[in-house]
Amino acid sequence: MSLILVGVDGSEASTDAVKWAARTAQAEHLPLKIVAAYTSTTSDYAPGLVIPQDVIDAIRSEATKAVQSAADTAREEVPGIELSGSIVEGDAARVMLELGAQAQTIVLGTRGLGSVKGLFLGSVSTNVAAHAKGRVVIVPHGALGGDGPVVVGVDDSAISDPAVAEAYRQADLRSRPLVAVHTWTPLDADALHGFGLDETEIDEMSKQAVEAVAERMAGYSQDYPDVDVQRVVIPEEPAKAILDAAGDSASLIVMGSRGRGGFTGLLLGSRSQKVLHHAKVPVMIVRK
């Protein structure tokens, strides 16, 4: 059964993720599933240590409280929402990936940069975003998204097609305009001038890039005729261009992933990682 899956850990960051997930479940007409993962095993550094049962019980109790509190938050956000909750023993990232195989979207929160204690976006959010086969949304703490456009990063190849298709769908679902960002070189205009390119040459290269992006997006515009599209085609570092376009008022940033490899591999490209770590609005990673 398709659903929205949100991971919680009792923090304010995961509370924001629950609010976003509840709103999305309502918009998508899907049930919401709330999950807290916990572990009762010791690390490899202390393989012989046995955790007392009362400590395990306390850990389970905290996880249960986190789910119950999240359910209350979801019901306050969307009265009458269809939801379920569970606690699962195991590594948080693996739990979310396994359960997420049945979900339309996985939602996680993040405290952002600088948190030593943070459970989400440390390894959990980045691992899930890198390895999930569908959609993963990372919600920055205190940033549920504004009333601005949906912003999507676009390549001039088929790699970004799943993200572009989803961005159109999200813009249509939310009745928001779509800003499609494409950077045809990671160098800004000043740097290009420094390499000897004049304004005419830069304008011609930009024009060719605009035409390529327009052709790439033409089919989607036909599928979503009511979505107002703005194209930002500039010479700039890709992550910076996307973050600048989103600011702190975009509804959502949608990104694809160039990643490949095993579970421990670097499955998110540098652009996606930069956007995830610095965005001030929710970020959706689309992988197929």
C-alpha angles and dihedrals in degrees: 000000000000115000145147111262121201127185119215137188103176094263128126087245093060090045088061089050090053092052092050092045092050092052091048093048088054093048092046093043090235134132120254123232119197119201135183118190123205136176130213097185127099126240126262088259091068106028095157096052116111115208111223115247093239089058091050089049090051091051091050090047092054091050091050091050090050091055093045092049091047090051090053090050092050092050091050090050095045114017112213094020116160107238145155133191138203143169118225129193112229146066108324097228094048092046091053092047093049095047091038091064086079095043131091090214135010115211125197134169130226135201088209126224124347101034114127094180097044117126095190120061095022109085099321100063095038093047093048092045090050099047109030112106097215133033125329123184122198113199115201114223110268094009116098092160130269132245093268130106132300107253122208133183112228130198123196088241138067091265093088096042096101091051093046092049091050092046090055090049092049093048090050092046092051096037090237132137118253124233112199113199122199126170115195093193132015089229120092124230094266091055091049090052087051090058090056101262114141127215094263093054092047091049091051093050090048091049091053090049092050090053092049093050093045090053090048091054100038097098093051092052088057091051092049106033093163094060112100108219128202118187120210108193112172144140103259144113103286100231092047092050092051094046091047091051092049099042111164097306105060116115093224143342115224119201137175125216129232090193128136137166139064131321093280093043126108097262100167120070118235092257093057092045093051092049092047093052098045107030119120093201133050115290125210119203113201118198127174 
